[in-house]
Amino acid sequence: QVQLAESGGGLVQAGGSLRLSCAASGRTSTTYVIRWFRRAPGKEREFVATINRGTGVTSYADSVKGRFTISRDNAKNMVYLQMNNLKPEDTAVYFCAADGTIAVPNYWGQGTQVTVSS
């Protein structure tokens, strides 16, 4: 089992920045891919970014490319999502998830709220 815990959400003005953290615990030695998703009110869950903890290869949704950066610190079992130039449409609950597929990850965190005011 793998446990994930997000932190770092909050309220920020448009154009501002936030850094989200995803702390992994449990059987992290077998956890290779961490993804960030978000769910805005009234909308479906949206993929945001992914990182392979072993290779460092990353991928982003078009909506956040150039503004968000995903990174990892394997020694600390942490994955980060640096979010710059935030927009009101980035307002959502952000979740990190481990392994599985984009459609069906194996593990989920509880989520952290990000609110961007205009």
Secondary structure, DSSP 8 states (H G I E B T S, - for coil): -EEEEEE--EEEETT--EEEEEEEEESGGG--EEEEEEE-TTS--EEEEEEETTT--EEE-TTTTTTEEEEEEGGGTEEEEEE-S--GGG-EEEEEEESS-SSS-SEE---EEEEEE-
